[in-house]
Amino acid sequence: MSKERLQAFTDAVLAIIMTILVLELDRPETMSFEGFWALRASFFSYALSFFWLGAMWVTNHNEWHFVRKIQPSTVWWTILMLFFSSLFPYTTSLVDTHFNNAFAQGFYGIVVLLVTFANVMLSQSLVKADPDNEQLAQGGLLGLGGIWFDVAIKVAGFIITVTLFAPAMMLAVLLTMIVFVIPAHISMAKRNY
């Protein structure tokens, strides 16, 4: 399989998943500011999931800029990442309606962690497929020194979610986006262009 075909497939599936997210939003009971305000948790969950998936897509795009070779494990890690990502519309709808429920938020967190794990393994498979590709090793997901801090914050958010404060998982995802993902994308964009 060519890298272009795998990349096109990934782009298509992520675009569908991100589109489905909006279909899960509830409509306000009254068409007023108060009606929309009552759905603030739903809009927050939707926006966070959408932008997290979007950031993942941008990271993959930047990483694949350097890819010259793939291997069979790359294809399977991509499939696994897309499988877990496809659960986002479902888990987002759960936290929409049960925002302060530790089980719903914990399930959302498990999906986030599984997608993150699959992405790390996908990146490792790319480096293994082309071990002499220094740009890939330095410029990809694994080259972002903060990936392990990102994972640690998400794990901490999950633990706090299931023990003390249900929305901690979503706040951990938001924090990782602000602290690691956005700055890393700015840095990667400067190197790529």
Backbone torsions as a table, in degrees:
resi	resn	phi	psi	omega
1	MET	NA	140.6	178.4
2	SER	-83.3	155.2	178.3
3	LYS	-63.5	-33.3	-178.9
4	GLU	-65.3	-40.5	179.8
5	ARG	-66.7	-42.3	178.6
6	LEU	-65.2	-40.7	179.2
7	GLN	-64.7	-42.0	179.4
8	ALA	-64.9	-40.8	178.1
9	PHE	-62.3	-45.9	178.7
10	THR	-60.3	-46.6	178.7
11	ASP	-57.7	-43.9	-177.7
12	ALA	-65.7	-46.3	-178.2
13	VAL	-65.4	-44.0	178.7
14	LEU	-63.1	-38.1	177.6
15	ALA	-62.5	-40.8	178.2
16	ILE	-65.3	-45.8	-179.9
17	ILE	-59.6	-44.8	-178.7
18	MET	-66.0	-33.1	177.9
19	THR	-70.9	-40.7	-179.7
20	ILE	-62.4	-31.8	180.0
21	LEU	-51.8	-44.4	-176.1
22	VAL	-69.0	-26.9	-179.8
23	LEU	-69.3	-20.0	-179.3
24	GLU	-83.5	-9.5	-179.1
25	LEU	-69.2	136.1	175.9
26	ASP	-75.0	156.7	173.9
27	ARG	-92.0	146.9	-179.6
28	PRO	-65.8	146.9	178.1
29	GLU	-66.7	-38.1	174.7
30	THR	-124.5	142.7	-179.2
31	MET	-83.2	79.7	-178.1
32	SER	-154.0	172.1	176.7
33	PHE	-59.1	-42.1	179.8
34	GLU	-62.4	-38.4	178.7
35	GLY	-62.7	-43.1	177.4
36	PHE	-71.7	-37.3	179.6
37	TRP	-61.7	-34.6	178.7
38	ALA	-63.7	-20.0	-179.6
39	LEU	-100.6	16.2	-174.9
40	ARG	-58.1	-37.5	178.1
41	ALA	-65.1	-37.7	178.1
42	SER	-64.6	-44.8	-179.7
43	PHE	-67.7	-37.0	176.9
44	PHE	-63.9	-46.6	-180.0
45	SER	-61.2	-43.9	178.7
46	TYR	-61.9	-50.4	-177.0
47	ALA	-62.2	-43.8	-179.7
48	LEU	-62.3	-46.8	179.8
49	SER	-63.7	-43.6	-179.0
50	PHE	-61.6	-50.1	-176.8
51	PHE	-72.2	-29.9	175.6
52	TRP	-66.3	-45.4	176.3
53	LEU	-63.6	-39.8	177.7
54	GLY	-62.9	-41.7	177.9
55	ALA	-64.8	-37.5	177.0
56	MET	-64.0	-41.3	178.5
57	TRP	-62.3	-44.1	179.1
58	VAL	-63.5	-43.0	178.4
59	THR	-59.9	-46.2	178.8
60	ASN	-62.1	-42.3	179.0
61	HIS	-59.8	-46.9	-179.8
62	ASN	-64.1	-40.5	179.6
63	GLU	-66.4	-42.8	-176.7
64	TRP	-71.4	-12.0	174.8
65	HIS	-58.7	-31.8	-176.8
66	PHE	-97.7	-7.4	-174.5
67	VAL	-70.8	130.8	175.5
68	ARG	-113.6	-29.3	-177.3
69	LYS	-137.9	150.1	170.4
70	ILE	-127.9	166.2	177.6
71	GLN	-130.7	168.0	-178.5
72	PRO	-54.2	-36.7	179.7
73	SER	-64.9	-28.8	176.5
74	THR	-61.0	-44.0	179.9
75	VAL	-62.3	-45.0	-176.7
76	TRP	-71.6	-35.3	175.0
77	TRP	-67.1	-34.0	176.1
78	THR	-64.9	-45.4	178.8
79	ILE	-60.2	-44.6	179.8
80	LEU	-63.5	-43.6	178.1
81	MET	-60.7	-42.5	179.7
82	LEU	-68.9	-35.8	176.7
83	PHE	-59.8	-51.7	179.9
84	PHE	-64.4	-37.8	178.1
85	SER	-63.5	-33.3	-179.3
86	SER	-66.0	-14.3	176.7
87	LEU	-80.4	-9.9	-177.2
88	PHE	-58.9	-44.2	177.5
89	PRO	-58.2	-39.0	-179.7
90	TYR	-69.0	-50.9	-177.6
91	THR	-67.3	-33.4	177.4
92	THR	-66.0	-39.9	177.9
93	SER	-66.1	-31.7	176.9
94	LEU	-66.1	-46.6	-179.6
95	VAL	-74.5	-21.5	172.9
96	ASP	-57.7	-49.5	-173.2
97	THR	-92.2	-14.2	-179.6
98	HIS	-134.2	55.5	-171.3
99	PHE	-59.6	-36.7	-177.6
100	ASN	-98.1	19.8	179.9
101	ASN	-97.6	121.1	-176.7
102	ALA	-63.1	-35.7	-179.4
103	PHE	-67.6	-46.3	179.6
104	ALA	-61.4	-46.9	179.6
105	GLN	-66.4	-36.9	177.6
106	GLY	-64.9	-40.0	177.2
107	PHE	-63.6	-42.5	175.6
108	TYR	-57.9	-44.5	-179.5
109	GLY	-63.7	-39.2	177.6
110	ILE	-61.9	-42.1	178.7
111	VAL	-63.9	-43.6	177.1
112	VAL	-58.6	-46.1	-179.1
113	LEU	-66.7	-37.6	178.3
114	LEU	-67.6	-40.0	176.3
115	VAL	-64.2	-43.4	178.7
116	THR	-60.6	-46.8	178.7
117	PHE	-60.0	-45.8	179.6
118	ALA	-61.7	-38.3	178.0
119	ASN	-66.9	-39.7	177.5
120	VAL	-63.0	-44.8	179.6
121	MET	-66.4	-36.7	175.7
122	LEU	-60.7	-45.6	178.5
123	SER	-62.2	-41.5	178.0
124	GLN	-63.1	-38.0	179.3
125	SER	-66.0	-33.5	177.8
126	LEU	-68.0	-41.5	178.3
127	VAL	-66.1	-40.1	178.6
128	LYS	-66.3	-34.1	179.7
129	ALA	-68.4	-25.2	-177.2
130	ASP	-143.3	70.5	-172.9
131	PRO	-63.6	-19.3	179.4
132	ASP	-87.7	0.5	-177.1
133	ASN	-86.2	88.9	-178.3
134	GLU	-65.8	-35.1	179.5
135	GLN	-61.5	-40.5	179.6
136	LEU	-66.3	-45.2	-178.9
137	ALA	-64.7	-36.2	-178.8
138	GLN	-89.0	-30.7	-173.4
139	GLY	-99.1	-10.7	-177.1
140	GLY	-89.1	-168.1	-178.0
141	LEU	-56.3	-42.3	-178.6
142	LEU	-72.5	-23.2	177.6
143	GLY	-75.7	-12.7	176.7
144	LEU	-82.1	103.1	-175.2
145	GLY	-53.2	-23.0	-176.0
146	GLY	-82.1	0.5	-175.3
147	ILE	-60.3	-36.7	-178.7
148	TRP	-75.9	-30.2	172.7
149	PHE	-68.5	-38.4	176.2
150	ASP	-56.7	-48.9	179.9
151	VAL	-63.8	-42.3	-179.0
152	ALA	-62.2	-41.4	178.7
153	ILE	-65.8	-40.5	178.4
154	LYS	-65.2	-41.2	177.8
155	VAL	-64.5	-43.5	177.5
156	ALA	-61.8	-42.3	177.2
157	GLY	-60.0	-40.9	178.3
158	PHE	-63.1	-45.9	-179.0
159	ILE	-62.7	-44.4	178.6
160	ILE	-64.7	-37.1	179.1
161	THR	-60.4	-47.8	-174.7
162	VAL	-82.1	-8.8	-178.4
163	THR	-115.4	-37.0	-170.7
164	LEU	-127.0	-47.9	-168.6
165	PHE	-141.8	105.7	-171.5
166	ALA	-53.2	-47.8	-176.8
167	PRO	-72.1	3.4	-177.1
168	ALA	-58.7	-32.7	-178.9
169	MET	-64.4	-46.8	-179.6
170	MET	-66.5	-35.5	177.5
171	LEU	-67.3	-35.3	176.8
172	ALA	-65.5	-40.9	177.5
173	VAL	-63.8	-44.0	177.7
174	LEU	-61.3	-43.7	179.6
175	LEU	-61.3	-45.2	-179.9
176	THR	-64.3	-34.0	177.2
177	MET	-65.4	-43.9	-177.3
178	ILE	-71.2	-42.7	-173.1
179	VAL	-83.5	-39.1	-173.6
180	PHE	-111.7	-49.5	-169.5
181	VAL	-68.3	-52.6	-177.3
182	ILE	-62.4	-49.5	176.9
183	PRO	-60.3	-38.0	179.5
184	ALA	-64.5	-39.1	179.0
185	HIS	-66.1	-38.3	177.6
186	ILE	-63.4	-44.0	179.2
187	SER	-64.2	-45.1	179.9
188	MET	-63.6	-40.5	-179.6
189	ALA	-63.2	-38.6	178.3
190	LYS	-64.0	-36.9	179.5
191	ARG	-74.9	-33.1	-174.6
192	ASN	-81.3	-23.7	-172.7
193	TYR	-116.0	NA	NA
